Amino acid sequence: MPLTFDGTVLVPVADPDDGERTAAALAPYLSPSSTVLVVNVIEKAGGAPDKASVEQREEYATEIFERARGSLEGTAGTVETAILFGTDVVETIFEAATERDVDAVVFEPREGNRFVELLTGDVARRLVKEASVPVVALPRDES
């Protein structure tokens, strides 16, 4: 039985390439009744100075959303975008998923070695281990 997302899915993306790749990987699983909520989490420093201004990060998020939308055109009934702010990326994603009553959080794991994952907190692993809604990791297209 093929997997299809007929309801609402939340899709966290980190950068324009990730947005485009994830949207392309998700597109075959969508139907006209699907709603895709593409989100970018702007991680706040929790009192420390941020690395970039909010305006710069919002501009970057706009680029991410444009690239993701391009891959989703004609595949989903609705594509929405949102910029989320939080000090913990995974907690922020699940808070948004709960608030918006999504059916699942869907992502494509990004490449990275174990050392990088150790330094960055391994968001993909935390998404699966700390899930408060169903989480689906899409297969990577290695082409």
C-alpha positions as CSV (number, residue, x, y, z in Angstrom):
1,M,0.0,0.0,0.0
2,P,1.6,3.3,-1.0
3,L,2.0,6.1,1.5
4,T,0.0,9.2,0.9
5,F,-0.4,12.3,3.0
6,D,-4.1,13.4,2.7
7,G,-4.2,15.7,5.7
8,T,-1.9,18.3,7.1
9,V,1.9,17.8,7.4
10,L,4.5,20.1,8.9
11,V,7.8,20.2,7.1
12,P,10.7,21.8,8.9
13,V,13.5,23.0,6.6
14,A,16.8,24.6,7.4
15,D,18.1,26.2,4.3
16,P,17.1,26.7,0.6
17,D,18.7,23.5,-0.6
18,D,17.1,21.5,2.2
19,G,13.7,23.1,1.4
20,E,14.0,22.2,-2.3
21,R,15.2,18.6,-1.6
22,T,12.7,17.9,1.1
23,A,9.8,19.3,-1.0
24,A,10.9,17.3,-4.0
25,A,11.1,14.1,-1.8
26,L,7.6,14.8,-0.3
27,A,5.8,15.7,-3.6
28,P,5.1,12.1,-4.7
29,Y,3.3,11.4,-1.5
30,L,0.9,14.3,-1.7
31,S,-2.7,14.5,-2.9
32,P,-5.0,17.3,-3.8
33,S,-6.4,17.2,-0.3
34,S,-2.9,17.6,1.3
35,T,-2.0,20.7,3.2
36,V,1.8,21.3,3.6
37,L,3.0,23.7,6.2
38,V,6.7,24.4,5.4
39,V,8.4,26.0,8.5
40,N,11.8,27.5,9.2
41,V,12.8,27.8,12.8
42,I,14.9,30.8,13.7
43,E,16.8,29.7,16.7
44,K,17.0,32.5,19.3
45,A,20.1,32.7,21.4
46,G,18.2,32.8,24.8
47,G,19.7,36.1,25.9
48,A,23.0,36.0,24.0
49,P,23.4,38.2,20.9
50,D,21.9,36.6,17.7
51,K,24.3,35.8,14.8
52,A,22.1,37.7,12.3
53,S,19.3,40.2,12.5
54,V,15.7,39.1,12.4
55,E,15.3,40.9,9.1
56,Q,18.2,38.9,7.6
57,R,16.8,35.7,8.8
58,E,13.3,36.5,7.6
59,E,14.8,37.2,4.1
60,Y,16.6,33.9,4.2
61,A,13.4,32.1,5.2
62,T,11.6,33.7,2.3
63,E,14.2,32.2,-0.1
64,I,13.8,28.8,1.6
65,F,10.0,29.0,1.1
66,E,10.3,30.0,-2.5
67,R,12.5,27.1,-3.3
68,A,10.3,24.6,-1.4
69,R,7.1,26.0,-3.1
70,G,8.6,25.4,-6.5
71,S,8.9,21.7,-5.9
72,L,5.4,21.4,-4.4
73,E,3.5,23.2,-7.2
74,G,0.7,21.1,-8.5
75,T,1.1,18.3,-5.9
76,A,-0.6,19.6,-2.8
77,G,-4.0,21.3,-2.3
78,T,-2.5,23.9,-0.1
79,V,1.0,25.1,0.7
80,E,1.5,27.3,3.7
81,T,4.7,28.7,5.2
82,A,5.6,30.0,8.7
83,I,8.7,31.3,10.4
84,L,8.9,30.0,13.9
85,F,11.1,31.4,16.7
86,G,12.4,29.5,19.6
87,T,15.5,28.6,21.7
88,D,15.1,24.8,20.9
89,V,14.4,23.8,17.3
90,V,12.8,20.5,18.1
91,E,10.6,21.8,20.9
92,T,9.5,24.7,18.6
93,I,8.6,22.3,15.8
94,F,6.5,20.1,18.0
95,E,4.8,23.1,19.7
96,A,3.8,24.3,16.2
97,A,2.7,20.8,15.2
98,T,0.4,20.5,18.2
99,E,-0.9,24.1,17.9
100,R,-1.8,23.5,14.2
101,D,-3.1,20.0,14.8
102,V,-1.0,18.4,12.0
103,D,-1.2,14.7,11.1
104,A,2.6,14.3,11.0
105,V,6.0,16.0,10.9
106,V,7.8,15.1,7.7
107,F,11.4,15.7,7.0
108,E,14.3,14.4,4.9
109,P,17.4,13.7,7.0
110,R,20.4,15.8,5.9
111,E,23.8,14.5,5.4
112,G,26.3,14.9,8.3
113,N,28.8,12.8,10.1
114,R,28.5,11.8,13.7
115,F,30.9,14.6,14.9
116,V,28.7,17.3,13.2
117,E,25.6,15.7,14.7
118,L,27.2,15.7,18.1
119,L,28.0,19.4,17.8
120,T,24.6,20.4,16.4
121,G,22.4,18.4,18.7
122,D,21.3,16.0,15.9
123,V,17.9,17.5,15.2
124,A,16.8,14.5,13.1
125,R,17.4,12.0,15.9
126,R,15.6,14.3,18.4
127,L,12.7,14.6,16.1
128,V,12.2,10.9,16.1
129,K,13.0,10.3,19.8
130,E,11.0,13.1,21.2
131,A,8.0,12.9,18.9
132,S,4.7,14.2,20.2
133,V,3.0,13.6,16.8
134,P,3.8,11.0,14.1
135,V,7.2,11.7,12.4
136,V,8.1,10.5,9.0
137,A,11.6,10.5,7.6
138,L,11.5,10.6,3.8
139,P,14.0,8.5,1.9
140,R,17.0,10.4,0.5
141,D,17.3,10.7,-3.2
142,E,20.9,10.0,-3.9
143,S,20.8,10.9,-7.6
